Structure formats: structure tokens, C-alpha cells
Amino acid sequence: MMVWVSLLLAFSAFTTIASTMERHLEPLGTETLGQRHLLLWRLGGYALLAISLLPCLGQWNTSVALATWVGLLTFAAGALGLMFTYLERHIRHLALLTALLGMALWLAWL
């Protein structure tokens, strides 16, 4: 169960970080944000990425948790890359859904 929580949060974190990159501003709808807001979004994405490690650490010892987390990061980044290729206009909605679902599953598990 915690693997799914971590994966959902990692996908949302990568989407948040990508939404601050100049290349992805228009497709993700963040082109109207100022530099200060983009910096806050980027920091929030990094924070969410760090939070996505916590479910793995709660499930396994440190070495297994880190190895699993890195694998999940790879999968989440690959999924986001495929979505940028084929479903670019749906990424914003899916990122919000994955963040909410990930947090809800994590709270339900606790």
C-alpha cells in the first residue's frame, strides 16, 4: 500500500517541479505566475518529493526504502514523460488527483 502512496506523491511532486520549468509553463497553466511564485512552487515540489520518501521509510529499513523510492521515482518520471508526449492537457488534473489520492491513502493507512 505504501508503495502506491509514495508513487502517487512522487508523480505529483515531479509535475509540480515541471510546472516551474520554462518549457512547461504554458501546457501546465503556470505561465501567468511570477518568478517568486514559481520559486515557491519549485520548493513545494521538492518538499513533496521528500515527503514521498516517508511512506517507504515507514514500511522498510533505510536501505530497502531508499532503493524502492529511487525505483518509484524512475517510474513516476517515466510516466510523466509519457504524459507530456501523449496527454499533455490532462497532466494538471491528474497531478492534483494523485496528490489528493496519495495523501488520503496515507492518512487512511495511519
N, C-alpha and C positions, 0 to 999 in steps of 0.2 A: 504494500500500500504506500509506504513512504517513498518508494522509487517513483511512483506516479506523481506524488506531491512535488518532489524535487524536480522532476521533468517539466511539469506544468509551470512551476515558478521560474525555472531556467529559461524556458521559451519566452515567457513574459518579460524577463529581465533582458534578454537579447533583443527583443522587439523594442523595448524602451531605449536601450542604448543605440540601436539602429535608427530610431526616430530622431536622434540628435545629429546624425551624420548628414552632411550637406547633400549627398546623393539621394537620400531617402526622405528628405523633408516634405516634398510635395506628395508622394504616394501615401505617406503616413499622416498627412494633415497637420504637420507641425511647422509649416513654412512661415506662419504668422507670429511664432514665438520669438522673443528677443534673445539675445545672447545669454543673459542672466537666467532666463527660464530654461533655455537649452542646457545650461550647465547644471541646473537643479535636476532636470530630467536625467541627465547622464549620471549624476551622483546617485539618484534614486535607482537607476538601472543597476549600477554596481552594488548598491546596498541589497537590492532584490536578488542579485546573483549570489551574494554572500549568504543571504537568508536561505537560498535554495540548498546550501550545503548542510544546514542544520538538521533536516529530516534524515539525511544519510548518517550524520554523526549520532543521532539518537537511535538509529537502528543497528549499526555495526561499530566495531572498533575503528580507530582512526585510519589505519592503512587501507582497510577494505572500503571504508566510507569515502576516502579521497579517490580511490581507483574507480569506484562506482560513480561518483559525482563527475569525474572527468569524462567517463563514458557517456553519461547522461548529457553533459554539456555538448559533446560532439554530436549526439543525436538531435538535440534541440537546435543547434546551429545549422545542421544539415536540413532539418525540417523548415526552418525559417528561410534558408537559401532557396529551397524548392518553392516555397510560397511566394517569394519575391519574383520568381520566374513565371509561375503559372496563376497565382491567385492574389496578386498584389493589392487589389482593392479590398480584400477581406481580412487582411492582416490585423488592422486596428481592432476590429471587433473580436477576432479570435484571441488576440493578446489580452484584452480585458476579460474575456470569458475564462481563459486559462489561469489568470491571476486570481480571479474570484473563486474558481473551482478548486485551485490548489490550496488556497487559504481555508476554504470551507472543509475540504477533506482533511487538512492538517488539524484544524480545530475539532473536527468530529473524532479524529483518531485519539486526540489527547483526552 
